[in-house]
Amino acid sequence: MPVRNQHPAQLTILHLDPESAAALPTGEVAVRVDTAYTNMFLSGQGTGLASTNSFKMDGELMRTAVQMRTGLGSGFTVAVEVPMVHTSGGFLDDFLIDYHDLFGFPDQDRASEPRNQFNVVAAYQGETIFEQRTSALELADVPIELAYQVIAPALYQPGFSIRGGIELPTGNQTHGFGNGGIDAALGAVLELPTTYGNWYAAVQHTIASNPDKAAAALVAFADVTSANLGLELPLFDDFALLLQTEWENSTLRALDFDFVATPQWLLWIGGRMRLDRNLCLEVAIAEDLAGYVSPDVTFWLGMAWLAGRSYGAGG
């Protein structure tokens, strides 16, 4: 699943979304449209030397992206994505408060805060270094990726690819939808097809640009390293169960307290249904496995069209 952490600050950093190690054939085009909707609530302040550092995120965020991948031949695939972001106070607060109460999950005093508000701000030594605003629709930074298939995946034969990318500073950094500079990332993908399903794993490292507000406060958004592992398990001819987890460190860790410095870890559970020969629909939900740092819950919907060949439930 080409999903990512929807933490507002992490979204300003280039992320090479999980993908197959297989290259697209020469001239073949794959188009995806994905929407992820996230409810987030977190508030914390440092102690000791970090006592003037703070972070708060409260609200809901929807990121919709259109991606096109094209096979260039000789094992190369290029991808370009155009993401748009909508932010608001949302409507899920009451539902999530009841959900946490029902199962006895901690809610960090969410119930005592005003409902359906939007407030995302990070401060370092009392100065605001990152702030996201409510917006009906904003263009985010645009990623461009190039992947090279080193080994083609086959049954019980691991496939391997390397990839790199840059992210163009098209998002408004003042409104919190970009970081104002060009990020660069390198990564590797491993895929293992088996008779019962496909395993996927990837690692990557992103060199992050620093927003102007952070630079003015003499603090830097940190580079981000991440790793993910996924399983695509066909249950029927046209339906596969999708399980995926991803770990990444936090770009705001220079604020030096747990709510922003702790590495973030998400679990995704979903499914992929083939609608016809080349079209599939995907749905998933994500929960944070490392509490008090990541967004509470994310709902994801994707649709992929692969021209020229069948896009089956098994990949």
Rosetta silent file (secondary structure, phi, psi, omega in degrees, C-alpha in Angstrom):
SEQUENCE: MPVRNQHPAQLTILHLDPESAAALPTGEVAVRVDTAYTNMFLSGQGTGLASTNSFKMDGELMRTAVQMRTGLGSGFTVAVEVPMVHTSGGFLDDFLIDYHDLFGFPDQDRASEPRNQFNVVAAYQGETIFEQRTSALELADVPIELAYQVIAPALYQPGFSIRGGIELPTGNQTHGFGNGGIDAALGAVLELPTTYGNWYAAVQHTIASNPDKAAAALVAFADVTSANLGLELPLFDDFALLLQTEWENSTLRALDFDFVATPQWLLWIGGRMRLDRNLCLEVAIAEDLAGYVSPDVTFWLGMAWLAGRSYGAGG
SCORE:     score description
SCORE:     0.000 S_00000001
   1 L     0.000  126.372  179.590    0.000    0.000    0.000 S_00000001
   2 L   -79.874   64.858 -175.290    1.500    3.361   -0.990 S_00000001
   3 L  -110.453  165.600  179.895    0.601    4.910    2.381 S_00000001
   4 L  -152.117  165.883  175.360    2.475    7.180    4.758 S_00000001
   5 L   -65.964  129.273 -177.636    2.347    8.776    8.182 S_00000001
   6 L   -97.430   19.438  172.173   -0.036   11.756    8.105 S_00000001
   7 L   -58.253  129.803 -173.046    1.638   13.648   10.944 S_00000001
   8 L   -55.147  -41.136  179.786    1.615   17.271    9.671 S_00000001
   9 L   -71.801  -38.191  179.094    5.357   17.830   10.125 S_00000001
  10 H   -65.061  -29.787  179.892    6.270   14.428    8.651 S_00000001
  11 H   -67.525  -17.871  177.884    4.166   15.250    5.583 S_00000001
  12 H   -82.164   -5.069 -177.532    6.552   18.095    4.720 S_00000001
  13 L  -105.302  137.089  178.935    9.398   15.551    4.302 S_00000001
  14 L   -57.601  132.503  178.732    9.860   13.479    1.136 S_00000001
  15 L  -130.682  125.864  175.380    8.642    9.904    1.569 S_00000001
  16 L   -86.923  101.672 -173.080    9.183    7.110   -0.974 S_00000001
  17 L   -63.024  147.399  178.361    5.887    5.278   -0.607 S_00000001
  18 L   -51.617  137.796 -175.268    5.930    1.442   -0.404 S_00000001
  19 L  -154.912  162.481  175.915    5.962   -0.096   -3.872 S_00000001
  20 L   -66.778  152.477  175.218    6.727   -3.326   -5.726 S_00000001
  21 L   -78.549  -12.464 -176.656   10.324   -4.095   -6.662 S_00000001
  22 L   -77.970  135.661  175.852    9.193   -4.949  -10.200 S_00000001
  23 L   -77.970  150.327  171.290    9.771   -2.376  -12.929 S_00000001
  24 L   -74.505  140.873  175.779    6.964   -1.393  -15.253 S_00000001
  25 L   -59.597  155.765 -177.951    7.478   -2.624  -18.830 S_00000001
  26 L   -52.774  126.722  177.151    8.660   -0.057  -21.340 S_00000001
  27 L    82.108   -8.938 -179.821    5.916    2.435  -22.141 S_00000001
  28 L   -76.098  143.783 -177.259    3.443    1.031  -19.624 S_00000001
  29 E  -121.396  135.084  173.707    1.597    3.578  -17.496 S_00000001
  30 E  -121.935  131.323 -179.514    0.101    3.115  -14.023 S_00000001
  31 E  -120.509  134.742  178.544   -2.173    5.768  -12.530 S_00000001
  32 E  -127.886  145.326  168.557   -3.219    5.953   -8.883 S_00000001
  33 E  -127.858  121.816 -176.644   -5.595    8.192   -6.953 S_00000001
  34 E  -126.939  141.904  173.848   -5.315    7.951   -3.155 S_00000001
  35 E  -131.663  129.056  176.292   -7.089    9.729   -0.323 S_00000001
  36 E  -122.655  130.756 -179.040   -6.095    9.485    3.334 S_00000001
  37 E  -119.682  124.533 -170.963   -8.189   11.073    6.103 S_00000001
  38 E  -126.182  136.112  168.594   -6.626   11.488    9.542 S_00000001
  39 E  -103.563  133.751 -175.820   -7.821   12.556   12.968 S_00000001
  40 E  -136.323  141.253  174.935   -5.022   13.832   15.204 S_00000001
  41 E  -154.087  119.852  179.607   -4.759   14.993   18.786 S_00000001
  42 E  -161.138  136.660  178.821   -1.543   15.508   20.713 S_00000001
  43 E  -147.409  128.901 -179.650   -0.327   18.155   23.121 S_00000001
  44 E  -161.618  162.318  179.821    2.917   18.277   25.065 S_00000001
  45 E  -141.643  145.901 -179.159    5.706   20.425   26.444 S_00000001
  46 L   -73.212  173.877  177.317    9.312   19.702   27.295 S_00000001
  47 L  -127.866  164.880  178.423   10.924   19.768   30.719 S_00000001
  48 H    61.152 -127.783 -179.129   14.236   21.055   32.018 S_00000001
  49 H   -65.683  -20.326 -179.694   16.284   22.633   29.238 S_00000001
  50 H   -98.772   16.536 -172.839   13.446   21.863   26.811 S_00000001
  51 L   -66.612  -20.935  178.216   10.727   23.472   28.969 S_00000001
  52 L   -93.987    7.222  176.486   10.113   26.260   26.430 S_00000001
  53 L   -97.896  139.402 -178.240    9.598   23.718   23.619 S_00000001
  54 E  -151.307  162.608  177.387    6.059   22.603   22.841 S_00000001
  55 E  -151.415  140.102  173.919    3.913   20.919   20.236 S_00000001
  56 E  -144.103  134.718  169.372    0.203   20.633   19.628 S_00000001
  57 E  -135.948  126.133 -178.622   -1.823   19.032   16.869 S_00000001
  58 E  -147.907  115.866  179.632   -5.599   18.958   17.029 S_00000001
  59 E   152.943 -163.430  179.702   -7.797   18.591   13.994 S_00000001
  60 E  -136.049  143.893 -173.034   -8.351   16.525   10.885 S_00000001
  61 E  -134.544  133.143  174.860   -6.352   16.348    7.673 S_00000001
  62 E  -120.323  125.840  177.627   -7.160   14.877    4.272 S_00000001
  63 E  -117.053  122.131  177.955   -4.423   14.286    1.707 S_00000001
  64 E  -117.889  131.328 -175.510   -5.419   13.341   -1.842 S_00000001
  65 E  -134.150  141.896  172.212   -2.754   12.487   -4.415 S_00000001
  66 E  -112.549  124.407 -177.988   -2.688   11.578   -8.097 S_00000001
  67 E  -122.560  140.961  173.653    0.362    9.576   -9.135 S_00000001
  68 E  -125.999  128.108  176.348    1.558    8.453  -12.556 S_00000001
  69 E  -116.296  141.448 -178.766    4.281    5.832  -13.047 S_00000001
  70 E  -136.403  135.496  175.124    5.836    5.013  -16.416 S_00000001
  71 E   -79.589  126.642 -177.243    8.219    2.278  -17.487 S_00000001
  72 E   -97.290   -9.623 -175.123   11.284    3.738  -19.212 S_00000001
  73 E    93.646  161.546  179.589   12.878    0.442  -20.222 S_00000001
  74 L    58.572   26.722  176.466   16.098   -1.262  -19.052 S_00000001
  75 L    88.550    3.092 -177.910   14.547   -1.727  -15.589 S_00000001
  76 E   -97.317  141.301  174.335   13.819    1.943  -14.914 S_00000001
  77 E  -133.950  132.394  177.637   10.483    3.351  -13.703 S_00000001
  78 E  -112.745  144.962 -178.973    9.739    7.021  -13.114 S_00000001
  79 E  -136.466  139.842  175.063    6.921    8.336  -10.918 S_00000001
  80 E  -130.939  137.615 -178.565    5.442   11.794  -10.361 S_00000001
  81 E  -129.565  139.562  175.666    2.800   12.619   -7.758 S_00000001
  82 E  -116.891  106.358 -178.791    0.634   15.696   -7.256 S_00000001
  83 E  -100.311  141.475  174.831   -0.728   15.880   -3.662 S_00000001
  84 E  -122.398  144.435 -175.689   -3.434   18.193   -2.366 S_00000001
  85 E  -126.574  136.747  174.546   -4.221   18.721    1.328 S_00000001
  86 E  -120.890  132.383  178.912   -7.403   19.797    3.125 S_00000001
  87 E  -127.181  144.307 -179.359   -7.352   20.704    6.834 S_00000001
  88 E  -164.715  175.521  173.624  -10.217   21.427    9.228 S_00000001
  89 L   -70.699  -22.734  173.447  -11.590   20.865   12.716 S_00000001
  90 L    75.887 -159.803 -173.369  -13.355   17.824   11.294 S_00000001
  91 L  -147.547    3.867 -172.031  -16.134   15.718   12.733 S_00000001
  92 L   -95.197   -2.996 -173.292  -14.596   12.588   14.315 S_00000001
  93 H   -58.261  -48.680 -178.502  -13.805   13.821   17.834 S_00000001
  94 H   -60.082  -43.434  179.972  -17.004   12.550   19.486 S_00000001
  95 H   -61.220  -44.750 -176.848  -16.665    9.142   17.817 S_00000001
  96 H   -72.229  -33.272  175.431  -13.035    8.711   18.887 S_00000001
  97 H   -62.777  -45.404  177.603  -13.707    9.839   22.458 S_00000001
  98 H   -64.209  -38.164  179.205  -16.457    7.202   22.733 S_00000001
  99 H   -63.240  -45.423  178.491  -14.165    4.627   21.095 S_00000001
 100 H   -64.505  -40.440  178.636  -11.369    5.287   23.595 S_00000001
 101 H   -64.091  -42.257 -177.320  -13.827    5.123   26.501 S_00000001
 102 H   -60.068  -41.831 -176.149  -15.331    1.848   25.284 S_00000001
 103 H  -101.355    2.362  177.632  -11.987    0.030   25.138 S_00000001
 104 L    72.747   23.550  179.854  -10.268    1.880   27.965 S_00000001
 105 L   -79.640  147.716  176.320   -7.614    3.416   25.710 S_00000001
 106 L   -68.020  143.190  179.986   -5.815    6.574   26.886 S_00000001
 107 L  -125.174   11.766  176.090   -7.031    9.742   25.159 S_00000001
 108 L    52.444   40.115  178.663   -4.618   12.311   26.646 S_00000001
 109 L    62.219   27.270  177.154   -7.542   14.326   28.076 S_00000001
 110 H   -56.445  -37.325 -175.591   -9.018   14.777   24.600 S_00000001
 111 H   -63.717  -23.056 -178.453  -12.516   14.766   26.166 S_00000001
 112 H   -87.225   -7.245 -178.761  -11.742   17.937   28.131 S_00000001
 113 L   -92.970  155.893  174.804  -10.750   19.928   25.021 S_00000001
 114 L   -57.881  143.302 -176.568  -13.153   21.767   22.682 S_00000001
 115 L   -84.103  150.034  170.343  -14.451   19.465   19.949 S_00000001
 116 L    54.957   44.678  175.072  -13.716   19.748   16.237 S_00000001
 117 L  -104.110  161.553  174.754  -11.057   22.455   16.518 S_00000001
 118 L  -125.383  125.169  178.593   -7.917   22.853   14.392 S_00000001
 119 E  -158.292  111.119  178.052   -4.585   23.852   15.902 S_00000001
 120 E  -129.837  113.516 -177.698   -1.185   22.607   14.731 S_00000001
 121 E  -154.832  139.143  174.922    1.881   24.448   16.033 S_00000001
 122 E  -122.811  135.972 -179.119    5.427   23.604   17.173 S_00000001
 123 E  -126.266  139.913  176.447    7.574   25.982   19.235 S_00000001
 124 E  -122.236  119.895 -176.577   11.297   25.904   20.018 S_00000001
 125 L    51.218   40.441  175.870   12.501   28.072   22.909 S_00000001
 126 L    83.593   -7.606 -179.779    9.196   29.898   22.704 S_00000001
 127 E  -101.411  135.570  178.422    9.438   30.674   18.968 S_00000001
 128 E   -69.750  123.041  179.139    7.042   29.106   16.457 S_00000001
 129 E  -111.834  -12.891  177.564    9.020   26.935   14.027 S_00000001
 130 E  -156.219  134.203  178.625    6.123   25.124   12.345 S_00000001
 131 E  -149.003  134.419  175.980    2.453   25.939   12.017 S_00000001
 132 E  -114.599  139.679 -175.822   -0.251   24.470    9.813 S_00000001
 133 L  -108.528  160.769  173.071   -3.389   26.398    8.971 S_00000001
 134 L   -71.060  141.754 -178.528   -6.898   25.375    8.068 S_00000001
 135 E  -157.143  139.772  176.977   -7.412   25.337    4.327 S_00000001
 136 E   -66.528  -37.317  179.943  -10.052   24.141    1.902 S_00000001
 137 E  -167.453  128.006  179.162   -7.349   22.901   -0.481 S_00000001
 138 E  -135.205  138.572  171.296   -3.587   23.387   -0.680 S_00000001
 139 E   -74.543  130.922  176.153   -0.967   22.007   -3.050 S_00000001
 140 L   -95.528 -179.043  176.815    1.738   20.161   -1.113 S_00000001
 141 L   -63.867  142.533 -174.526    5.333   19.500   -2.187 S_00000001
 142 E  -100.675  118.035  178.513    5.551   17.410   -5.380 S_00000001
 143 E   -89.338  144.806  174.278    7.719   14.246   -5.280 S_00000001
 144 E  -128.036  128.863 -173.231    9.516   12.782   -8.313 S_00000001
 145 E  -128.711  142.507  173.627   10.976    9.265   -8.034 S_00000001
 146 E  -126.039  125.540 -179.059   13.213    7.087  -10.207 S_00000001
 147 E  -119.461  145.841  177.396   13.508    3.352   -9.471 S_00000001
 148 E  -124.874  121.566  178.220   15.835    0.743  -11.004 S_00000001
 149 E   -78.867  112.550  179.024   14.982   -2.962  -10.910 S_00000001
 150 E   -82.895  -45.088  178.414   18.180   -4.838  -10.055 S_00000001
 151 E  -133.155  127.903  178.426   16.557   -8.297   -9.809 S_00000001
 152 L   -75.037  134.910  178.671   13.071   -9.117  -11.089 S_00000001
 153 L   -71.525  143.249  174.900   10.866  -10.868   -8.494 S_00000001
 154 E  -146.622  169.465 -175.294    9.752  -14.433   -9.241 S_00000001
 155 L   -54.587  120.187 -178.455    8.189  -17.245   -7.199 S_00000001
 156 L    59.212   17.863  173.908   10.398  -17.754   -4.122 S_00000001
 157 E  -120.211  114.843 -176.573   13.034  -15.562   -5.785 S_00000001
 158 L   -63.141  137.328  168.984   13.469  -12.170   -4.133 S_00000001
 159 E   -97.358  149.542 -175.615   13.174   -9.116   -6.328 S_00000001
 160 E  -141.553  135.239  175.315   15.295   -6.104   -5.516 S_00000001
 161 E  -139.327  155.450  173.455   15.239   -2.478   -6.645 S_00000001
 162 E  -117.169  152.696 -177.464   16.945    0.744   -5.678 S_00000001
 163 E  -152.679  159.232  177.133   15.328    4.132   -5.951 S_00000001
 164 E  -146.591  164.628 -178.938   15.843    7.779   -5.339 S_00000001
 165 E  -162.295  164.560  171.595   13.760   10.895   -5.431 S_00000001
 166 E  -130.281  159.064  177.826   13.490   14.611   -4.931 S_00000001
 167 E  -125.607  120.640 -177.658   10.588   16.703   -3.673 S_00000001
 168 E   -79.457  140.963 -174.632    9.922   20.064   -5.267 S_00000001
 169 L   -81.235   65.017 -179.378    9.015   22.949   -2.904 S_00000001
 170 L   -89.607  -16.537  179.931    5.562   23.620   -4.348 S_00000001
 171 L   -80.314  151.482 -179.894    3.760   23.635   -0.988 S_00000001
 172 L   -78.710  107.257 -177.489    3.213   26.836    0.989 S_00000001
 173 L   -70.633  -27.859  177.541    5.653   26.614    3.914 S_00000001
 174 L   -64.378  -34.700  178.766    4.013   29.571    5.693 S_00000001
 175 L   -89.385   -3.608  176.354    0.749   27.600    5.820 S_00000001
 176 L    86.972   23.455 -178.510    2.569   24.372    6.816 S_00000001
 177 L  -112.319   13.837  176.113    2.146   22.409    3.586 S_00000001
 178 L  -170.638  175.072 -179.956    5.804   22.287    2.584 S_00000001
 179 L  -115.060    4.814  172.273    9.283   23.019    3.912 S_00000001
 180 L    81.228    3.106 -178.902   10.440   25.541    1.312 S_00000001
 181 L  -142.320  178.413 -179.932   13.328   23.491   -0.078 S_00000001
 182 L   -94.084  115.831  173.511   14.214   20.461   -2.163 S_00000001
 183 E   -84.406  156.046  175.900   14.332   17.197   -0.202 S_00000001
 184 E  -137.179  141.668 -177.137   16.301   14.216   -1.512 S_00000001
 185 E  -139.564  150.067  172.578   15.887   10.531   -0.644 S_00000001
 186 E  -129.115  145.615 -179.637   17.511    7.167   -1.374 S_00000001
 187 E  -159.121  175.429  178.546   15.989    3.773   -0.699 S_00000001
 188 E  -141.700  147.704 -177.812   15.815    0.077   -1.528 S_00000001
 189 E  -127.279  136.965  176.719   12.899   -2.329   -2.003 S_00000001
 190 E  -123.370  133.973  179.748   12.796   -6.103   -1.515 S_00000001
 191 E  -132.956  135.653  179.728    9.901   -8.274   -2.733 S_00000001
 192 E  -130.305  102.355  174.021    9.381  -12.015   -2.230 S_00000001
 193 E   -76.644  137.269  175.796    6.485  -13.732   -4.059 S_00000001
 194 L  -130.699  176.679 -179.680    5.340  -17.029   -2.519 S_00000001
 195 L   -70.240  -23.006 -177.530    2.520  -19.446   -3.223 S_00000001
 196 L  -102.452  -10.676 -179.461    0.407  -17.959   -0.395 S_00000001
 197 L   165.165 -179.971 -179.578    1.163  -14.248   -0.931 S_00000001
 198 E  -112.828  133.866  173.541    3.738  -11.540   -1.548 S_00000001
 199 E  -100.510  142.441  178.535    6.098  -10.075    1.050 S_00000001
 200 E  -133.388  142.535  174.778    7.421   -6.541    0.660 S_00000001
 201 E  -146.910  149.899 -179.731   10.094   -4.644    2.607 S_00000001
 202 E  -155.116  152.554  171.954   11.796   -1.298    2.095 S_00000001
 203 E  -133.274  155.101  178.878   14.189    1.134    3.729 S_00000001
 204 E  -159.928  160.441  174.814   14.892    4.760    2.902 S_00000001
 205 E  -139.448  131.834 -178.810   16.610    7.890    4.138 S_00000001
 206 E  -115.806  129.545  171.424   15.538   11.453    3.378 S_00000001
 207 E   -88.766  113.376 -170.850   17.710   14.540    3.627 S_00000001
 208 L   -92.975  139.583  170.200   15.220   17.160    4.767 S_00000001
 209 L   -77.333  160.176 -176.230   15.191   20.854    3.945 S_00000001
 210 L  -110.338  123.345  178.263   14.688   23.287    6.789 S_00000001
 211 L   -61.089  155.425 -177.092   11.722   25.697    6.816 S_00000001
 212 H   -60.186  -40.539 -179.022   12.517   29.386    7.176 S_00000001
 213 H   -62.318  -39.594  178.668   10.834   29.676   10.591 S_00000001
 214 H   -68.012  -43.120  179.798   12.972   26.851   11.986 S_00000001
 215 H   -61.978  -38.071  179.429   16.164   28.289   10.500 S_00000001
 216 H   -65.326  -29.279  178.825   15.368   31.677   12.037 S_00000001
 217 L   -90.360    5.904  177.938   15.078   30.005   15.458 S_00000001
 218 L    61.647   41.510  175.411   18.436   28.228   14.907 S_00000001
 219 L  -136.935  153.566 -175.403   16.911   24.758   14.944 S_00000001
 220 L  -121.251  139.774  165.544   16.669   22.185   12.147 S_00000001
 221 L   -66.350  128.762 -174.300   14.043   19.734   10.958 S_00000001
 222 L   -80.568  153.110  171.121   15.891   16.412   11.194 S_00000001
 223 L   -61.562  155.943 -175.263   16.459   13.962    8.355 S_00000001
 224 E  -122.469  128.144  173.348   14.080   10.997    8.387 S_00000001
 225 E  -112.734  137.285 -179.600   14.934    7.295    8.117 S_00000001
 226 E  -141.448  159.726  176.608   12.153    4.734    7.746 S_00000001
 227 E  -143.922  140.819  178.724   11.598    1.015    7.220 S_00000001
 228 E  -136.847  157.256  179.180    8.445   -0.881    6.286 S_00000001
 229 E  -140.552  132.761 -177.700    7.259   -4.468    5.965 S_00000001
 230 E  -141.152  156.701  177.189    4.089   -5.639    4.231 S_00000001
 231 E  -133.212  128.060  173.784    2.186   -8.785    3.267 S_00000001
 232 E  -107.727  113.039 -170.666   -0.325   -9.125    0.434 S_00000001
 233 E  -118.416   99.334  179.428   -2.377  -12.264    1.112 S_00000001
 234 E   -63.595  128.283  177.351   -4.916  -13.302   -1.585 S_00000001
 235 E  -103.878  -33.561  177.568   -8.074  -14.700   -0.006 S_00000001
 236 E  -136.684  176.065 -178.417  -10.214  -14.976   -3.166 S_00000001
 237 L   -57.826  -36.682 -174.175   -9.588  -14.612   -6.886 S_00000001
 238 L  -116.757   17.120 -178.551  -10.367  -10.894   -6.795 S_00000001
 239 E  -144.715  134.575  177.464   -9.580   -9.933   -3.189 S_00000001
 240 E  -129.099  140.572  172.535   -6.387   -9.758   -1.121 S_00000001
 241 E   -82.636  137.874 -178.155   -5.826   -8.926    2.542 S_00000001
 242 E  -120.229  126.223  176.032   -3.152   -6.266    3.095 S_00000001
 243 E  -126.653  133.527 -174.966   -1.060   -5.973    6.266 S_00000001
 244 E  -154.956  144.010  175.885    1.682   -3.388    6.575 S_00000001
 245 E  -137.491  146.631  178.885    3.758   -1.650    9.204 S_00000001
 246 E  -141.762  136.734  176.870    6.204    1.239    8.984 S_00000001
 247 E  -114.089  139.454  174.140    8.657    2.753   11.459 S_00000001
 248 E  -152.354  149.947  175.764   10.252    6.176   11.026 S_00000001
 249 L   -85.412  164.373 -168.092   12.059    8.659   13.197 S_00000001
 250 L   -93.925  134.519 -179.140   10.586   12.092   13.816 S_00000001
 251 L   -71.675  -21.128 -179.690   11.705   15.200   11.983 S_00000001
 252 L   -93.547   19.224 -173.455   10.884   17.402   15.032 S_00000001
 253 H   -67.725  -11.797  175.689   13.138   15.470   17.400 S_00000001
 254 H   -67.135  -16.528  176.195   15.339   18.549   17.986 S_00000001
 255 H   -70.531  -19.508  164.918   12.558   19.795   20.289 S_00000001
 256 L    65.410   42.831  164.275   13.844   17.093   22.636 S_00000001
 257 L  -146.208  160.412 -164.337   10.778   15.730   24.426 S_00000001
 258 H   -55.412  -42.024 -172.775    8.912   12.467   23.971 S_00000001
 259 H   -63.912  -17.106  177.878    5.792   13.703   22.171 S_00000001
 260 H  -122.123  -19.223 -175.225    7.906   14.932   19.241 S_00000001
 261 H   -94.465  -21.692 -177.749   11.223   13.072   19.578 S_00000001
 262 L   -66.222  137.247  173.360    9.947    9.465   19.839 S_00000001
 263 L   -59.308  148.600 -175.525   10.146    7.388   16.624 S_00000001
 264 E  -105.044  142.285 -172.610    6.746    6.859   15.017 S_00000001
 265 E  -144.396  121.399 -176.559    5.333    3.424   14.191 S_00000001
 266 E  -120.691  149.786  173.566    2.088    2.665   12.363 S_00000001
 267 E  -119.185  128.562  178.707    0.135   -0.505   11.546 S_00000001
 268 E  -112.800  134.943  175.411   -2.073   -0.640    8.430 S_00000001
 269 E  -129.703  126.961 -176.978   -4.794   -3.247    7.833 S_00000001
 270 E  -161.072 -164.512 -179.102   -6.708   -3.253    4.576 S_00000001
 271 E  -151.675  156.234  177.867   -7.796   -5.009    1.427 S_00000001
 272 E  -125.986  125.223  179.347   -7.464   -4.828   -2.347 S_00000001
 273 E  -117.155  130.552  175.826  -10.332   -5.742   -4.665 S_00000001
 274 E   -83.643  123.403 -179.246   -9.970   -6.155   -8.420 S_00000001
 275 L   -90.088  -36.196  171.407  -12.874   -4.427  -10.166 S_00000001
 276 L  -154.202 -164.030 -170.715  -11.897   -5.455  -13.682 S_00000001
 277 L   -59.102  -37.562 -174.404   -8.827   -6.572  -15.594 S_00000001
 278 L  -119.217    3.180 -173.133   -6.787   -3.419  -14.997 S_00000001
 279 E  -121.916  133.727  177.231   -8.592   -1.600  -12.181 S_00000001
 280 E  -137.122  153.547  179.701   -8.465   -2.217   -8.437 S_00000001
 281 E  -117.739  136.207 -177.172   -9.877   -0.562   -5.323 S_00000001
 282 E  -128.955  141.081  175.215   -8.013   -0.484   -2.000 S_00000001
 283 E  -136.801  150.060  179.401   -9.108    0.460    1.517 S_00000001
 284 E  -161.255  162.778  173.479   -7.199    0.461    4.811 S_00000001
 285 E  -133.128  142.596 -179.145   -7.120    1.848    8.340 S_00000001
 286 E  -119.536  140.721  173.077   -4.012    2.767   10.344 S_00000001
 287 E  -125.356  148.155  178.270   -3.430    2.828   14.088 S_00000001
 288 E   -79.886  132.186  175.766   -0.381    4.143   15.925 S_00000001
 289 L   -94.546  -18.838  173.214    1.746    1.481   17.639 S_00000001
 290 L  -109.363  103.321 -173.360    3.910    4.091   19.373 S_00000001
 291 L   -68.712  158.302  174.586    1.473    6.124   21.451 S_00000001
 292 L    60.968   36.722  172.716    1.548    9.870   22.070 S_00000001
 293 L  -150.491  -37.060 -177.487    3.509   10.813   18.968 S_00000001
 294 L   -99.358  164.935  171.993    1.592    9.785   15.801 S_00000001
 295 L   -58.627  151.803 -175.646   -1.926   10.689   14.637 S_00000001
 296 L   -63.098  -54.758 -172.800   -4.660    8.615   16.273 S_00000001
 297 E  -150.791  143.159  176.608   -6.280    7.028   13.240 S_00000001
 298 E  -131.330  133.209  174.058   -6.095    7.268    9.457 S_00000001
 299 E  -106.311  133.324 -173.752   -8.601    5.977    6.898 S_00000001
 300 E  -128.089  136.351  177.091   -7.206    5.340    3.417 S_00000001
 301 E  -132.181  129.136 -179.918   -8.894    4.789    0.059 S_00000001
 302 E  -135.075  151.192  173.936   -7.012    4.118   -3.154 S_00000001
 303 E  -135.916  131.404 -177.321   -7.800    3.295   -6.761 S_00000001
 304 E  -126.189  137.758  176.624   -5.187    2.079   -9.247 S_00000001
 305 E  -123.178  122.513 -177.937   -5.372    1.661  -13.007 S_00000001
 306 E  -118.524  105.359 -177.324   -2.651   -0.299  -14.754 S_00000001
 307 L   -75.055  139.699  169.787   -2.857   -0.104  -18.525 S_00000001
 308 L    98.256  -17.431  177.441   -1.698   -3.019  -20.628 S_00000001
 309 L  -155.700  165.166 -177.906   -1.853   -5.910  -18.179 S_00000001
 310 L   -72.605  138.628  174.978   -4.005   -7.446  -15.451 S_00000001
 311 L  -110.800   84.227 -172.724   -3.714   -6.011  -11.937 S_00000001
 312 L   -79.463  173.553  179.903   -4.787   -9.044   -9.940 S_00000001
 313 L   -64.813  -26.762  179.056   -5.449   -9.455   -6.240 S_00000001
 314 L   -88.657   12.031  177.068   -2.079  -11.081   -5.831 S_00000001
 315 L   119.002    0.000    0.000   -0.228   -8.061   -7.259 S_00000001
